[in-house]
Amino acid sequence: MVQASSFNDAKKNWKELEEALRSYYSDTLLQYWDWLGGSFYPFFGVDDFGQAKVDDLKKWAGKNPTQEQLNYWLAAKELSHRLNFQKTEVFEKYRATSNMPGQLFNNWPTDEDAANQQFHRDVLAPLVNQIIQDIKVIKENALISTPERLTSVGGPFELGAAPPEGTGEALDLVLDRAGPYLAFFPEYRLL
């Protein structure tokens, strides 16, 4: 259990991390403004609006892609898959269970939950750990180290479906703020 004297620090660190997670979700994973509401696009049968998407290899690179094009396309496909997985299977799972499904982290966790040590131990710390483990894998993608290739014209991403150029910085901010928070939970270490 988190010691009572350090729990106030854990709550403070959670607030800072929560801000970075909100920004990461809305600026990197969401990829569109949600002013129409979370159910607008699915109503019209569009379940993947705002997700990173990669063009078909032959459409993008032609019949005989070079090895460099193939590597670039594979890196883009892997990055899209991992970002979309985090968006739909991690962030939006919690979004769907909140009382206000269009408001990820804006109304969840509640102030009452965030003041509860057991809630941090049982819910928030494992969630943050999952997000961090995914981010560490995403950071290994070659396109994160060359952000100019993320949004380059003629790249393998579909028009308007490339992760933003600041994706690497958003990942770094979440990692930086997760470390101090997870330090209060010895079972989750940020290596």
C-alpha positions in Angstrom: 0.0 0.0 0.0 1.2 3.5 -0.7 2.3 5.2 2.5 -0.1 7.9 3.7 2.6 10.6 3.8 3.5 9.9 0.2 -0.1 9.5 -1.1 -0.5 13.3 -1.5 2.6 13.2 -3.7 1.1 10.3 -5.7 -2.1 12.3 -6.2 -0.1 15.4 -7.3 1.9 13.3 -9.7 -1.3 11.7 -11.0 -2.8 15.1 -11.8 0.3 16.0 -13.9 0.3 12.6 -15.6 -3.5 12.9 -16.3 -2.8 16.2 -18.1 -0.2 14.5 -20.4 -2.5 11.6 -21.0 -5.4 13.9 -22.0 -3.1 15.7 -24.4 -1.7 12.4 -25.8 -5.1 11.1 -26.5 -6.6 14.2 -28.0 -3.6 15.4 -30.0 -2.0 12.1 -31.1 -4.5 9.2 -30.9 -7.8 10.9 -31.7 -6.6 12.7 -34.8 -9.8 14.7 -35.2 -11.9 17.2 -33.2 -14.7 15.4 -31.4 -17.1 18.3 -31.4 -19.7 16.2 -33.2 -19.7 13.7 -30.3 -18.4 10.1 -30.0 -21.4 8.5 -31.6 -21.6 10.7 -34.8 -19.2 8.7 -37.0 -20.3 5.2 -35.9 -23.9 6.2 -36.7 -22.9 6.4 -40.3 -21.0 3.1 -40.2 -17.5 4.7 -39.9 -15.9 3.0 -37.0 -12.3 3.9 -37.7 -12.5 7.7 -38.3 -9.6 9.5 -36.7 -7.4 6.5 -36.7 -4.0 6.2 -38.3 -4.2 4.4 -41.6 -1.7 3.2 -44.1 -2.3 3.0 -47.9 -2.2 -0.3 -49.7 1.4 -1.1 -50.5 0.9 -1.5 -54.2 -1.2 1.6 -54.4 1.5 3.6 -52.5 4.8 2.1 -53.8 3.7 0.4 -57.1 4.1 -3.1 -58.3 7.7 -3.6 -57.3 8.5 -1.6 -54.1 12.1 -1.2 -53.1 13.4 -2.6 -49.8 13.5 0.9 -48.4 9.8 1.5 -49.4 8.8 -1.9 -47.9 10.6 -1.1 -44.6 9.0 2.4 -44.5 5.6 0.9 -45.2 6.0 -1.9 -42.6 7.1 0.7 -40.0 4.0 2.8 -40.8 1.7 -0.2 -40.6 3.1 -1.3 -37.3 2.9 2.3 -35.9 -0.7 2.6 -37.0 -1.6 -0.7 -35.5 -0.1 0.1 -32.1 -1.5 3.7 -31.9 -4.9 2.5 -33.0 -4.8 -0.4 -30.4 -4.0 2.1 -27.7 -6.8 4.4 -28.8 -9.5 1.7 -29.1 -8.5 -1.0 -26.6 -7.0 1.0 -23.8 -8.2 4.6 -23.7 -11.6 4.1 -25.2 -12.4 1.1 -23.1 -12.3 3.4 -20.1 -14.0 6.1 -22.0 -16.9 3.7 -22.8 -17.3 2.8 -19.1 -17.5 6.4 -17.8 -20.8 8.2 -17.2 -19.9 10.7 -19.9 -18.5 8.5 -22.8 -17.4 11.5 -24.8 -15.2 12.8 -22.1 -12.1 10.7 -21.6 -10.2 11.6 -18.5 -12.3 14.8 -18.2 -14.8 13.2 -15.8 -12.9 10.0 -15.1 -11.7 9.3 -12.6 -13.9 11.2 -10.3 -12.4 13.4 -7.6 -13.7 10.8 -5.1 -11.9 8.0 -6.9 -8.7 10.0 -7.3 -8.6 10.6 -3.6 -8.8 6.8 -2.9 -5.5 5.0 -2.4 -7.0 1.6 -3.3 -8.4 3.0 -6.5 -4.9 4.2 -7.5 -3.5 0.7 -6.6 -6.2 -1.4 -8.2 -7.2 0.8 -11.3 -5.0 3.7 -12.1 -1.5 2.3 -11.6 -2.2 -0.9 -13.6 -3.8 1.3 -16.4 -0.8 3.6 -16.4 1.6 0.6 -16.5 -0.3 -0.8 -19.5 -0.1 2.5 -21.3 3.6 2.9 -20.5 4.5 -0.6 -21.7 2.7 0.1 -25.0 4.4 3.4 -25.4 7.9 1.9 -24.8 7.2 -0.4 -27.8 5.8 2.4 -29.9 9.0 4.5 -29.2 11.1 1.7 -30.9 9.4 2.4 -34.2 11.7 3.9 -36.8 9.2 6.6 -37.7 9.2 8.0 -34.2 12.9 8.8 -34.5 12.3 10.4 -37.9 9.2 12.4 -37.3 9.5 14.3 -40.7 8.6 10.9 -42.3 5.4 10.7 -40.4 3.7 13.5 -42.3 5.8 13.7 -45.5 3.9 14.1 -48.7 3.9 10.9 -50.6 4.4 8.8 -47.5 2.6 5.5 -46.9 -0.2 6.9 -44.7 -3.6 7.7 -46.2 -4.3 11.4 -46.7 -5.1 12.9 -43.4 -4.5 9.7 -41.5 -0.8 10.0 -40.5 0.1 10.4 -36.8 1.1 14.0 -36.1 4.7 15.1 -36.3 4.7 15.7 -32.5 3.9 12.1 -31.7 7.4 11.4 -30.3 7.3 14.4 -28.0 3.8 13.4 -26.7 5.1 9.9 -25.9 8.1 11.4 -24.1 5.9 13.7 -22.0 3.7 10.8 -20.9 6.8 8.7 -20.0 8.4 11.6 -18.1 5.3 12.2 -16.0 4.5 8.5 -15.5 7.8 7.8 -13.8 7.2 9.9 -10.7 3.6 8.6 -10.4 4.6 4.9 -10.7 7.4 5.3 -8.2 4.8 5.1 -5.5 3.8 1.6 -6.7 6.9 -0.7 -6.5 5.2 -3.4 -8.5 5.3 -1.1 -11.6 8.7 0.1 -12.5 9.6 2.4 -15.4 12.8 1.0 -16.7 
